[in-house]
């Protein structure tokens, strides 16, 4: 019988963003200069699910491009420091941090680390993490901060969305902090834009703070639509989470939800703003179309959110 290696672990042992080291599966001592980029290459060389363990330190992505996954093999990036602040992955204010695409359904997890200073300059957004429709993304006990969805460097005035994350597949965010990210178009924190197949977004026990967009959805923009006969493309659940001091000037300072099934519980929206002319929903803006299910909000506070238009001032608009 052919031997199979299952659930291999690769151990990063250098902060340098190099290629050409040796990452040996399940043997930290045998690995020689195993960088994050080397570990990704090794993990993608075999079809089994893999874990990449990253010890405490600051890892600059200065190798000339984002960290890419594209083979369709499940991968987990796990910081092994004492806290998520101990393992810092830094985009050098130059490169997107992670580009995740796959030909088949693939699970990608980030756990117990910080992703910061990533910049997307190719018009597709997601300064920290950019995912394709086949990626099921889990972000757990992670800080995403100071990431930018910038203008396309090759096409002036082509702006992008999702400062921290742009996702077109299923997303789970739990116990995480998305802080100080920005977008030159929509969604300073998270741009969730499912394609034809229905997708889910679940956020629990997390904080979106001080994220900014140039248009809608300072913290989150869910850009969904209702498929005729099939209901909405997005099902969104937010529980036990805080949205504070986010700015989406054209509407939805904290969160902008379009044509989605939405449940919000045990959460708080405070100090968010949407203050351009004819804006709405300083804290939460819900936009529906015929066929969109009713949304549900329970045990949730709205405090000191600000939205302005010629007709009204509102914290929540639907």
WOQUI-V131307 format. One line per field, one symbol per residue. phi: phi as a letter, one per 40 degrees, with the letter a starting at -180 (. if undefined). psi: psi as a letter, one per 40 degrees, with the letter a starting at -180 (. if undefined). burial: # if it has 9 or more other C-alpha atoms within 8 Angstrom, else .. A space follows every 50 residues. Layout:
BEGIN
phi: ???
psi: ???
burial: ???
END
This chain:
BEGIN
phi: .ccbcbfcbbbcbacccbbhcbbbcgaccccbfccdccccdccccbcccb bbcbcdibbccbchaccbbacgbdabbbcbccacccbbbbcgfbbccbbb bacbcbcbbbagabbafcbcbbgbggccabbccccccbbbfbbbafcbcc cccbadgccbbgdcbbbbbcbbbbfbbbbgcabcbbgccbbbbcccccbb bbbbfbbbbfcbbcbbgccabcbbaccdgbgccbbbbbafbbbbgcbbdc igdcabbbfbcbbbafbabagcaabccgcagdcabbbbbdgccccbbbfb cbafcbabacbabacbba
psi: ihihhhfihihheieigiheahhhhegddehhghiddddddddeeieihi hhhhihihhhgfeeiihhheefhhhhhhheidieedhhhheefdiidhhh iieihhhhhhhfihhifihhfeeeagddhhiieehhhhhhfihhifihhi iheegiegiiigddhhheaihhhifihhhfiiiebigdchhhgiadihii hhhifihhhfiiiecigddhhhgiihhheeaidhhhhhifihhhfihgde igddhhhhfihhhhifihhheiigeihfiigddhhhhiihehiiihhifh ihhfihiiiddihidhh.
burial: .......######.#.##..#####.##..#.########.###...### ######.#####...####..##########.################## ##..###################.########################## ##......#####################################..### ###########################...#################### ##########################.###########...#.......# .##.#####...#####.
END
